[in-house]
């Protein structure tokens, strides 16, 4: 359980840095790109925190972000609509890692606040379950 707590705290700290730049009204190009980078590492930390929690709960088939989302849904961490939104977030994260096009970056920035809220809800749910 200690490993889960460490992963969760690391993810919450990463998310806090992401939230700082996800809600700017008119970000500069540098702020926008920083927000996208922070989204990438916050997402990674969040799904790995979920993986640690789920493994601790005996779910051993959690090996990827999508499997962590499916397992989180299966144990009732969130509803189907939220699971679908988080799955779409995986697609956005994958595009940021493999492609850089300014038009995509501009479009993505507009939805980052929503992604931050989804990540926050996922992590808070894990935190509640650990108490």
C-alpha positions in Angstrom: 0.0 0.0 0.0 2.9 2.3 0.6 3.9 2.1 -3.1 0.4 3.1 -4.0 0.5 6.1 -1.8 3.8 7.2 -3.3 2.5 6.9 -6.8 -0.7 8.7 -5.9 1.2 11.6 -4.3 3.5 11.9 -7.3 0.6 12.0 -9.6 -1.2 14.6 -7.6 1.9 16.8 -7.6 2.3 16.4 -11.3 -1.4 17.2 -11.9 -1.0 20.4 -9.8 1.7 21.6 -12.2 -0.6 20.8 -15.2 -3.5 22.6 -13.7 -1.4 25.8 -13.3 -1.2 26.2 -17.1 -4.3 24.3 -18.3 -6.7 27.2 -17.6 -4.9 30.2 -19.0 -7.2 32.5 -20.9 -4.7 33.5 -23.7 -1.6 31.4 -23.3 1.5 32.2 -25.2 2.9 29.5 -27.6 5.4 28.6 -24.9 2.7 28.3 -22.2 0.5 26.3 -24.5 3.3 23.9 -25.3 4.3 23.7 -21.6 0.7 22.8 -20.8 0.7 20.0 -23.4 4.0 18.6 -21.9 2.5 18.8 -18.4 -0.6 17.0 -19.7 1.6 14.2 -21.0 3.5 13.5 -17.8 0.4 14.1 -15.6 -1.5 11.5 -17.6 1.4 9.1 -17.3 1.6 9.5 -13.6 -2.2 9.2 -13.1 -2.6 6.0 -15.0 0.4 4.5 -13.3 -1.0 5.5 -9.9 -4.3 3.8 -10.9 -2.3 0.7 -12.0 -0.5 0.5 -8.6 -3.8 0.8 -6.8 -5.5 -1.8 -9.0 -2.6 -4.2 -8.6 -2.8 -3.7 -4.9 -6.5 -4.7 -5.1 -5.6 -7.9 -6.9 -6.3 -6.9 -10.5 -3.2 -8.2 -12.3 -4.1 -7.6 -15.9 -3.4 -3.8 -15.8 -0.6 -3.3 -18.2 -1.5 -0.2 -20.2 -3.4 3.0 -19.9 -6.5 1.6 -21.6 -6.5 -1.5 -19.4 -6.1 0.7 -16.3 -9.2 2.7 -17.5 -11.2 -0.5 -18.1 -10.3 -1.9 -14.7 -11.0 1.4 -13.0 -14.4 1.4 -14.6 -15.0 -2.3 -13.7 -14.5 -1.6 -10.0 -16.8 1.4 -10.2 -14.4 4.3 -10.0 -16.4 6.1 -12.7 -19.3 5.7 -15.0 -19.3 4.7 -18.6 -19.4 8.3 -20.0 -16.4 9.2 -17.9 -14.6 6.1 -19.0 -15.2 7.0 -22.7 -13.9 10.5 -22.0 -10.7 9.2 -20.4 -10.3 6.8 -23.4 -10.4 9.8 -25.7 -7.9 11.5 -23.5 -5.5 8.5 -24.2 -5.9 9.3 -27.9 -5.0 12.9 -27.3 -2.0 11.9 -25.3 -0.8 9.5 -28.0 -1.1 12.2 -30.6 1.0 14.6 -28.5 3.8 12.1 -28.1 4.0 11.1 -31.8 3.1 14.3 -33.7 3.6 18.0 -33.3 1.4 20.2 -35.5 0.5 23.7 -34.3 -3.1 23.4 -35.3 -3.5 20.3 -33.2 -1.7 22.0 -30.3 -4.1 24.9 -30.4 -7.1 22.6 -30.6 -5.8 20.4 -27.8 -5.1 23.3 -25.5 -8.8 24.2 -25.6 -9.8 20.9 -24.0 -6.9 20.5 -21.5 -8.9 22.0 -18.6 -11.4 19.2 -19.1 -8.6 16.6 -19.2 -7.2 18.0 -16.0 -10.6 17.7 -14.3 -10.9 14.1 -15.4 -7.4 13.2 -14.1 -8.2 15.0 -10.8 -11.5 13.0 -10.4 -9.7 9.7 -11.1 -7.0 10.4 -8.6 -9.4 11.7 -5.9 -11.4 8.5 -6.3 -8.3 6.4 -5.7 -7.4 8.6 -2.7 -10.9 8.1 -1.2 -10.7 4.3 -1.7 -7.4 4.2 0.2 -8.8 6.0 3.3 
